[in-house]
Amino acid sequence: MPDSLSLGARIRALPFEVRQYLLITGNYWAFTLTDGALRMLVVLYFHQLGYSPLEVALLFLFYEAFGVVTNLVGGWLGARLGLNRTMNVGLGLQIVALAMLMVPPASLSVPWVMAAQALSGIAKDLNKMSAKSAVKVLVPKDSPRATSALYRWVAILTGSKNALKGAGFFLGGLLLTLIGFRGAIIGMAVMLVAVLTLSLVRLKADLGRQKRKPKFTEVFSKSRAINVLSAARLCLFASRDVWFVVALPVFLYDQHGWSHWTVGGLLAVWVIGYGGVQTQAPRLTGLVQGGTRGITAFWALMLAGLPALLALLPLAEVAWLVTGLLAFGVVFAVNSSWHSYLIVHYARADGVSMDVGFYYMANALGRLAGTLLSGWLYQIQGLAACLWVSAALVAASALMALALPSDDRQGRSA
């Protein structure tokens, strides 16, 4: 008990901004854990029921498509209502989405699951947009090291989130094996109800809310830097999901006979490691000399070669596939974390949620394209085709980076 009281006292002694950051991060962690688990549950469970790879991909169609719209509308709502409210709405919608999947197995039709996934996609992007935008609001502006502090906070939030998403992949595969699809869904819904209750009580009202009510048309960015970065982000995430979302899990399950929990375990290790690398991105990007433009293009070109090399190797050898997957994860993590920092850096201080929302709209569009391509390409051409398309998309992202402003100060390590 004394230790518990001491911990509580130490938390209360932290600056207000840090306590709010911890609440936001905890909220984001809990949501992400269920989001990763739900994705793995849907992929494996419905493939087990006999759905083709393309049909499994279509289950995520509304999840990704509604994310495109949500990021635009969510950024505008965050500026008008406050980021705490949009974050809590996201949690509530995820609980509703999980509740929709608690119906008997016979009622889990494709339209019903797509509708539940649509709600989950709205919930995920409301939660993510709110968390990323809140960091810009909470980081002190008057510190001489404000830029490096912002990069560190974004890297920690993004990296830890992805580590939890990886744990969610493993959790989803494990729970499907141990207690089945419905039992896993019920357990996750109960956890999120507890998290939402805490968030409603503790998270500050009006966080990030603008004094002036912005018009909806203001969500479309007029900044060249944000528009270019958003286009590069679209290609970057399409390059990952085109082989990672559907093609890889189905390939391992069908071609190599891996079990549900083994597939989930590998993807969990990948995403956890990916999240760990993201927290170290400030150090890694600091190793490359040059400004924003050069650093962004360099890491994208490093990434583009990996799926191309992997496509040339014998995919029947699992060792090659796993090694290539891990290497891709390391370099992709640096790219993703660096992009996440740049959008928060470029965003307006007043109206950050709208700029971040526009950027993550492009992110969601990339995931949507990658997900659909993953199911379609794998079904007609196999995993190698998915890898070649991945390489081409990253190369396009590298070319777009050349249109970013060059700022030597942003290349320094934190």
N, C-alpha and C positions, 0 to 999 in steps of 0.2 A: 504493500500500500504506500509506504513512504516514497518508493521509487516512482510509483505512478503519479503521486502528487507532485513530486519534483519535476517529472517530465511535463506535467500540465503547467506548472509554474514557469518552466523554461519557455514553453510555447507562448504563454501569455506575455512574457517579457520581450518577445520578438517584435520588431517594428510592424506596424499595421499592414504595410504593403507586403511584407514577407508572409504574414499570417494569411492574407487573402490569396497570395500566390500558392501557398500550401493547400488551401481549400480548393482552389481551381485545379491544381495538379491532381489532388486526390479524386476529385469529381471526374476528371478526364481519364484517370487511370481505371477507375471502376467501370466507366462506360466502355472504354477500349477493350477491357478484358472480355466483356460480354459480346462486343462487336466481333472480335476475332474468333471467339468460340462459336458464335452463331454462323459465321461464314463457313467454318470448317464443318459444322454440323450439317448445313444445307448441302454443301458440295458432296460430302461422303454419303449422307443418308439417301439423297435422291438419286445419286448414281447407283447406289446399292439397290434401289427400287427399279432400276432398269432404264433410267433416263439417259439419253445420249449426251455427249459432251456439249453439243450446241444447246440442247434443252436445259442443261444445268446452267449454262451461261445465261440463257434467257431469264432464268429465275432472278438474276441480279440486274436485269435490264432496268427496271424501275428504281432499284436501289441506287444505281449510278445516275440515271436520267434525272430523278428528282433531286439528286445532290447538286446538279448543275443549277437548277432553279433556286434551290434552297440557299445556296451561297450568295446569290444575288439579293434575294429577298431578305435573308437572314442578316446580311451586313447592314442593310437599310433599317431593319427592325432593331438591331443592336444599337445603332446610333440614336434611334428614337425612344426606345424603351429601356435600354440598359443591358449590358452583356450578361449580368447575373440572371435576368429573366429569360433571355434566349437560351442560356445554358440549361436552366431548369426545365424549360419547355422541351428541349432535346431529350433530357432524361425521362420526362414523362411520356414522350412519344415512343421511346425505346421500350418502356414497360408495356405500352399498348401493343406494340408490334410483337413482343414476346407472348403476350396474352392471346393474340390471334393464332399463334402456332401451338397453343395448348389443346386445340380441338382434336377429336379422335383422328387417327391416321387416314381413315376413309374420306375425311373431309378436307384433307390437305391437297386440294386440286392446284393445278398450275396457276390459275388466276388468283386464287386465295393467297398462295405463298408469294406471288409477285406483289400483291397489295401489301402484305405484311413487310416485305422487303422494301417497298416504297417508303413506308413509315419509318423503317429502320434507317434508310438512307437519309431522309429528312432529319431524323434525330442525330445521326452521326455528324452531319455537316453543320448543324446548329451548334452542337457541342464543341466541335473542333474550331470553328470560326470564332466562337466566344472565347475559348481558352487562349488561342493564339493572339487575338486582339487585346485581351486583358493584359498580357505581358507588356505590350507597348504602353498601356495606361499606367501600370504599376511600377515600371523601372524608373528610378529617379532621373530627372532630366538635367539636373545641375551638377552631376558628378563629372570630373574631368575624364573619367574612363567610362562614360555612359554608353558609348558605342560598343566597346568590348563587353561590358556588363550585359547589354541587350543580347548580344550574340550568345553569351554563356547561358542566359536564362532561356532563350529560345531553344538552344541545343539540348539543354537538360530536359525541358518539357517535351520536345519532339522525340529525343532518344528514349526517355523513360516510357513514353506512350507506346512506342513501337516495340520495346521490350515486353510490355504488358500485352500488346496485341499478339506477339509471338507466343507468350504463355497462354493466351486465349486459344490459339490454334491447337496447342497441345491439349488444353483442357477440353476443347470441343471433341477431338478424336477420342480422348480417354473417357469422357462422360458418355459418349455414344456407345462405347464398348461396355461400360459398367452399368449404366442405369437407363440407357435408351434415349431416344430423341425427346420425348415429352418430359421425362424426369429432369433432363438437363435444362430445358426451357423454364420449367417451374423454379428450379433453384436459382437461376440467374435473375429472374423477375423479382424474387424475394430480396436478393441482395441489392438490386437497384432501388427498390422502394425505400430501404434503409438509407441509402446514399442520398436520394432525393430529399428525404426528410431533413437530414443534416444540412444539406445545401440551402434549403428554404429558410432555415433558422439562422445560419451563420454567414452566408455570403452577402456582402454589402449591397444595398439597393443602389440603383442608378449607376453602376460601374460602367464607365465609358459612354454614358448617355450625353448627347450633344445638347447644349442649351438651345441652339437653333434647330428647328425641325427640318431635316434635309428632305429635298424632293427625291422621288424614286429614281428619276433620270440621273441623279448624281452617282448612282452605283456604278455606271459605266465610266471607267477611268479615263481621264484626259492626259495621264502621264505616259510618256513614251516608254520610260523605264519599266513601269508596271505592266504595260501592254506586251512589251517584248518578253519580259520575264514570265508572264502568264502563258504566252505561246510556247516558250521553252519548257515550262513546267508540264504543259499538256503532253508534249512529245515524250518527256522524261517518264511520266507515269504510265503512259500507254506502252512504253518500251518494257516496263517491268511486268505489267499485268497481262501482256499478250502471251507470255509463256508461264507466268507464275500462278495465275488465278485458277484456271481450269486445266490447262494442258499438262502441267507438271504433276499435280495430284492424281489425275486420271492415268497418266503415263506410268507412274510408279505403282498404282493400284492394279492396272490391267496388264502391263508388260512385264512387271517384275514381281507381281504377287504380294506386294506389301499390304499389311493390315491397316485398318483405319487409324489406330493409335500410332503406328509407326510413321505413316504419312504425316499425320498431325504433328508428331514429335520432330520430324526433320524440318518441317516448315516453321515450327515453333523455335527451334534452335537458330534457324536462319534469321527470323525476325527479331529474336532476342539479341543475337549478335549484331544485327543491323542497328538496333536501337542503342546498343552499347557503343558502337562506332560513332553514331551521331553525336553522342555526348562529348566525344573527343574531336569533333570536326573543327572547332576553333584552332586547335593545335595543328591539325593536318593541313588545313587550308593555309595556315601561316607558313608552311614550308615552301610554298610556291610564291616566287617573287612576281610582282606586277599588280595591276589594278583589278577591279571587279570583272571587267571584260575578259582579261586573260585568264584569271583564276577559274571563272565559270566555264570557259571554252576548254581549258586544259583538262578539268576533271570529267567533262562530258566526253571528250575524245578518249580518255583513258577507259571510260565505261563502254564506249561503242565497240572496242575491239574484243571485249570478253564474250558476248553472245555469238559474235561471228566466229571466234576461235572454237567455241564450244560446239557450234553447228558442224564444224569440220571433223570433230572427234567422234569416235564410235560411241553413240549414246546407249548402246546395249551394255556398255561397261558402266555400272552404277558409280564406281569410284570417280571416273572422269566427270560424270554429271554432278555429283555432290561437290567435288572440288570446284568446278566451274560456278556452281550455284553460290558457294560461300564467297568466292572471289568477287562475283558480281555484287553480292550483298554488301561487301566492304566498300567498294567504290561507289555503288549507288547510294549508300548511306551518307557519304560525304557530299555528294551532289545534292541530295534531298535536304540535308541540314543547312547547307550553304544557301540554297534557294529559299528555305524557310526564314532564314535570317534576313536575306535581302528584301523580301516582301515587307517584313515588319519595319526594316530600316527605311525603305522608300515610302511607306505609307504616311499619309498625313496624320499629324498628331491629333487634329480635330476631325474625326470621321475615319479613324483607323479601321473600324469594322467594315466599312464599305469597300475600301481598297483591298483589305484582306479577303473579304467575301468575293470580290471580283476575281482575285487570283485563285482562290480555291474553287471557284466555278470552273476555271480552266483545268484545274487539277481533277475535278470530278468528271469533266468531259474526256480527259485523257484516260481515266480509269474505265469509263463507259466504253470508249473505243477499244481499249486493250482487252477488256473482258469479253466483248462480242467477238473480236478477232481471235482471242484465245480458243474459244469453243469452235468457231467456224474453221480456222486454219488447221487446228489439230485434227478435226474430223475429216478434212479433205486431203491434207498433206502431211500431217504428223508434226512432231515436236521440232524437228530441224527447221521447218518453214517458219514456225513461231519465233525461233531464235534469229533467223535472218531478218525478219521484219523488226524485231527488237533492236538489232544493230543499226538498221536504217533510221529508225525513229530517234535513237540517241545521237546519231550523226547530225540529224536535222536540228536537234536541240543545241548542239555545239555551234552550228552555223548561226542560229538565232542569237546566241550569246554575244556574238561579235557586234551586234547592234546595241548592246547595253552601254550606258555611260561608263567611262573609265575613271576610277577613283582609287588612287594608290593607298589611301588610308584604310580602305575596307579589306585589304588583303592581309593585314597584320594579325598575328595570333592573339587570342584573348589572354 
